[in-house]
Amino acid sequence: EEEEEEKKPVKKKHPKYMKIEKAPSSKRDFDKEEKLVFGRFEGIEWLKAEIVNAIDNISMEPAHGNVVVVGTENSGRRNIAVDIVRVMQQLENGFKGKVAKISGEALNKKDIPLTVKKLKKGALIIENAHDLTPSSARIVAEALELETEQVLVVMEGDKEGMEALFESSKAIMDRVFNARIELQEYTTDDLVAYGKGYAKEQEYVIDDMGVLAMYRRIGDMQTLEHTVTLEEVREIVDNAIKHVDKKNMSHFMDVLLAKRYDDDDYIILREKDFI
């Protein structure tokens, strides 16, 4: 009599909408120079991963290693484009030239190869690069491939517009602009982590109740019509810093009772400073 074949348990497949995608983690930490510029993003792991990957692909050799930063208008893409250049000024010995900024719309009307050539050993930041015509974008890439002097170009723009631009001359654009930072929509956790990082840059630290108060403040501001921006988070922290630095009786009692500073000599921001 044949033994019944043992039945293997069938694994249930969960529908796609129930699957939680794990956010990418950074392959390394920021080094000293990077941390000075990007330290405020330390707690946003997916963004740290994007920045680290981009930096590791950046090159002052013009034919490759140029940068594209994509995100919404309020994602902080412009500041990140500028910060990338600041980091490269620290990391690259060959970076001795000037830094220029121009809008995509204005660059359409310029002699692009001449503009690139003028910035040898420096950098060009193209703001709202989605306003470049496909022809202008291609000329930028071609000028970089032909350039013999070191130079870096950083483009920033909205995702949809930049993708359309790259599609129009895909091979050369992907080759020349192969360092990419894509900014997603920030969660409340991301915004709070950014606030903590920003405070630390100013030599302040937020205690646990202060962090909860910041969650409440951001939650109150976040609506279907309004997405809280990094700029607004900086404003929340700046106001908390102004409050804690007010010379009143509470301030003097904290100093007297040694409650003003943490063990690392950072000034502590508490719940009352965020209300």
Residue, then its C-alpha position, 0 to 999 in steps of 0.5 A: e500500500e503506497e504511503e500518502e505523499e506528505k503535503k507541504p503547507v501552502k504559503k499564503k500570498h498576500p496582496k500587493y497593497m499589504k506588502i510593506e517595502k523596506a526603506p533602503s538603508s545607506k551603504r555607509d555613514f557620512d564622512k566628516e566633510e559630508k556630515l558638516v553639510f548633510g548632518r541634518f539628514e542623518g536620521i532620514e535613512w532613505l535620503k542619506a542612502e540617496i546622497v551617499n550613492a550620488i556622492d560616490n558617483i560624482s566626478m569632476e571629470p566632465a564626461h561623467g559623474n554630473v548630478v541630477v536632483v529631482g523632487t517637488e518644488n518644496s522638497g528642498r531640491r535646490n538646497i541639496a543641489v547647492d550642498i552637493v557642490r559645497v561638499m565637492q569643494q571640500l572633497e576635490n582638490g581640483f575644485k578651484g574655480k567659481v560656482a555659477k547658478i542659472s535657470g533652465e529657461a535662461l540657459n536656453k538662450k545662452d551659448i551653452p558650450l561657452t558657458v560650460k568652458k567658462l567654469k573650468k575647475g568649478a561648477l554650474i547649478i542649473e535650477n528648474a532644469h526641467d525648463l531646458t528644451p530637449s535640444s539644450a539638455r543634449i547640448v549641455a551633455e555634449a559640451l561636457e563630453l567634449e570638455t577637457e578641463q575639470v567641471l561639475v554640472v548639477m541639475e535640479g528639477d521636478k521628476e516628471g519634467m526631468e524624466a521627459l528631458f532624459e528620455s529625449s536623449k537617453a543614452i548621452m544624458d544617462r552617461v553624463f548625468n549618472a549621479r542621481i538624488e530622488l527626493q520622495e515625499y517626507t513622512t512625519d517621522d522624516l520631518v521630525a528626524y530632520g528637525k532633530g538633525y537641524a537642532k543638533e547643527q545649532e548645538y541644541v538637542i530635543d528631549d523626548m517630550g520635546v520630540l512628541a511636541m514637535y510631532r504634534r506641531i507637524g501633525d496639526m500643520q499637515t492637511l490634505e491641502h498642505t504638506v509640511t516643508l523642511e523650511e517650516v520644520r526649521e522655523i518650528v525649531d528656530n522658534a523653540i530655540k528663541h523660546v529657550d534662549k529667553k532670559n526669564m526666571s525659568h531660564f535662570m532656574d534651569v541654569l541654576l539646577a543644571k537642567r539647561y545642558d545635556d551631557d554633551d553640552y548641548i542646550i536642551l529643547r523641551e516640550k514647553d519650547f514647542i508650544 
